């Protein structure tokens, strides 16, 4: 007897973790050898200012291979964006082949001009200069062999990425603006991954208050959830350094511990965080 999977569903609205999906049309058709899935979404709403209208997703799966095609649109000033990839799964990892693609973030079209391939296995990581770009903004994935441990790790090189295009997907408060450049190094991505970042933010603004050009570093341990971070700013407006810790897996002590040393700080920057103690903060702390 031939076994088939047939699904035709319409969902007026779906809310998941503060994200809203409207007018979902889901169709699946397959058997024991293959499965085709088509999803049409009228709008994906992350926040008042972040939308993915008219999103269409097509998945074609055969055994361990899945072809992924995603189409989205933005404002009337841009054409539709197309993201295309082939995913092959293994018992110890995954291989992703990226076809020439584009995606839209905050009405900006990012391009992947040529094919690229990312392979992440239990003891092996390989990526050969997979570059997404919009004008002078770049995100490049590559792999590197550690000369000491002889293990490969994944690098994400970031160049002049506008933070306000991406931060709203993570959080909306505080409002952060600036241009981020640096390198993210991910070791053991399928195991007890550690993530290291070193870089800088040019013209950082926090809730529209100018901070300056900030050097920053961070280290995250996905095994225990601990994140350590530091920043330093030597600027005519603010001169300070800070160090902090955060554990995103600790539901009891889900707070940030920060120590700040400042030689010169615009006190209005601290006002939102001390509003329960002081009614108005202004001036310069030296």
C-alpha positions, 0 to 999 in steps of 0.5 A: 500500500502506497503511503502519502502525506497530504496537508492543506491548511490555512491559519489566519494568524499565528503569534510566537514569541512576540512575532506575528505571522498573518494569513498562513497558507500551508501545503504539503505533499509527499510519500516515503521518498520525498516531501514538498512543502509550500508556505505562503505568509502574508506578513511576518511582523517582528515589531512596528518597524520590522516586517517581512511581507509576502513571504513564500517558502518552498522546501523540497526534501529527498532522503537527506537533501533539502532544497530551500527557496525563500522569497520576500518583498519589502517596500515598493522601492525594491524588487523581491529578494530570493534566498536559495540553498541546498542542505544535506544532513549527516549523522554528525553534521550538515552541509549547506550549499548557497546559490546566488541569493539576496535578502532584504533587511530594513529596505536594503538588498543584501547580495550573495553574488556567487555559490558558496558552501559551508560544511559543519561536521563533528570534527571539521568546519569548512567555509570558503569566503561566503560573502553577503554584501550591501554596498560597503557593508559585508558579512563574510563566512570563512574557516580557519585552522588553529595552529595550536589545537589543529582544529578548524573553526568558523569565522564571521568577518563583519565590516561596517554593518549598520546595527540599527538594521539588525538590532530590532530583530533581537531587542528594541530597548535600548535603541542602539545605533552605529556601524559594527566591524570585527571578527566573530570566531566560533569553535566547536559549533556542533559541540560545546561551542564558544563564541569570541568577538573582537571589534569596534563600533563607530559612532555608537549612539545609545537611545540617541545619545552619542557615546563615541567610537568604542572598541569591544570584545566578548566571549560566550560559552554556550555550554554554561550560558556565560557571556563576558564582555568589555568595552573601551572608549577614548573620545573627546565626549566620553572616556571610559572602560567597562567590564561585565558578565551575563548568564542567559541560562540562569533564570534566577539571576537573569541580570547583567553585572557591569563595572564601569570606570570613567574619566569623563562621562556625559551623565545623561547617558546613565539617566535611564538606568538611574531613573528610580533613584534620581529624577534628572541627571545631566552634566559631565562626570570626571 
